[in-house]
Amino acid sequence: MKVNIEIERSLQIDLPVDRLRPLIDDVEASIGRFPKLKKLTRLGPNRYLSELRAVGSSIARISHEVSYGARYHRSEDGLALHWEAIPGQGNASIGGSLSIADRKSGSEVRFKVKGELRDVPVPLMYRLAATPFIQGKFAHLIDLYLEQTRDVLLASAAQSAKTHAAR
């Protein structure tokens, strides 16, 4: 079964945009924080294969280990990281973006993803419910990713301030 996903989420962080630039600059670290990431393989310059642990529910017997190749590039202004699917890599085609923007109080991190999961094993009796269920699972993973990213950035800023104050 094929499952299309299209999800957009955002999160406010009480830090200036300049403190969020590592999200865009350090591609491997940004990808590596994604929940359920089992393995990240570098395929070439700015090209990676991401393999996730099973996403789904063992109770409903809907479980899929998603893998996809993507080519990453930064925007000219350095405020966004975009990725496009590499055809023929993995069992999914996923593209999207991670962007940061200045807001009145801090910054906003926005995560967009759009793609298709292929060969999702779904029992016939769950076919109607499978798409919204899997989309919900991915939305939850993105929410966790944004929360973990916020925590890492805030901890890094606190450590930096502490180091600077000690000097």
N, C-alpha and C positions, 0 to 999 in steps of 0.2 A: 504494500500500500504506500502511496505517496502522501506526504503531509506537507502542506505549505505553511510557512511561518512568516509573520510580519509583525514585529514588535518594536515599540519605541518607548523608552523610559528615560527619566531624567532625575537628577538629584542635586540639591543645593549643598554647597560646601562653603563654610565660613573661612575661606582663604582667597587671596588674590589670584588671578589667572596665572601669573608668573610662577606661583608655587605648584600649579597643576601641570606645567609643561612636561615633567617627566612621564606623564601618561602618554603623551604623543611622541616624545623623543625615544623612550625605551620600549620599543615594540615587544620584545620578548618578555619583559617583565609585565607589561600590560596584558598580553595574551595569557601568560602563565598564572595570573590571578583568577582566571575564569574557573568557577566551581566545576567539579567533575572532570577537569582536564587530567587525562591519564598520561598522555605523552605529546610532546611538541617536537616535531622534526623539522629542521631547517632544510628546505628543498633547494635553496639558492638565495641570492640577494633579495631580501624583502619578500620571500616566499616561504610559507610554512604549511605543514600538514598538522592539523590539530585532531587528536583522538580523545574522545570523551568516554568516561565510564558510562555504564548503562543509565539511560534516562527513561523513566516510566514507573510502572507499578508491577511488582511481582504478583500481587493479589489479582489484578485484572489481566495478568499475563500479557501486558504491553510493556515491552522493554526493548530499547534500541541503543546500541553503541554507535554513536554518530562519529563520523570522521569526514573531514573536508579540507581541501587545500585552498589557500587564498594568497593573493598577492596584495601586499600592503604598501601604502604610500601616504606621506604627510601632505597636508595642504601647504600652499606657498606661505601663508601667514603663520604656520606652525600651530594652529589651534584645532586641527582635526586630523584624525587618522582614518583613512578609508581602506576598505578591502573589497576585492572582487574574487569570486570563485574561480578556481583553476579547473577547467573542464577535465573530467576523467580522474580526478583525485578524490578518493573516498566515496562514501555512500550518501553524500549530501552536497548541495551547491548553496553556499551561504556567502552573502556579501553584506556590507554594512558600514557603519561609521561610529567613531567615538570622538566627540567634540567637546571643547570647553569654551565657555563664554563668560564675559564679565557681567555681573549683576550688581544691583545697588548694594546689597550686603553679601559680599563674597563672589562666588562663581557658580556656574551651573555646568554639570557634566551630563551630556546627552548621549545615549547609546541607542543606535538603530540597527536592526538586523532584518534581512529579508532573504528568504530562500526556500529550498525544497529538500525534505528528507526523503530518501528513496529506500525501498525495500524494508519498510517498517513492518515487522511481523505483528499482525493484529488479528486475534480470533474474530471470526465472522460476526459473532453476537455483539462485539464491541465496536464494530466499524463506524457506526454513527457517532459514537461518543469519543472516538480516538483522537480526531483532529483537535477539538477544543481542549481535551485533556492534555495532549502533548504540547499544544501551544501554551497552556497554563504552566506546565512544568518548565518550559524554556523561559517564560516570563519570570518565574520564580528564580531561576538561575541568574538571570540578568539583574534582578533586584539584589540578590546576594552579592553579585559581582560589584555592583555600584556601592553597596554598603561596605564591603571589604576594601574597596579602593579608597573610599572616604576615610576609613579608619587608618589605612596605611599612610595616606597623605597627611592627615592630622598628626599622627605619631611622628612622622618625618619632620614636620614643621615644628613640633614641640621639641624634638631632639636638636634641631638646628638652632632654635632660640636658646635652649639651654647651653649649647656649645658656645654660641656667640656671647652669651651673658658671662660665661666663665672666663672669657678672654679679657 
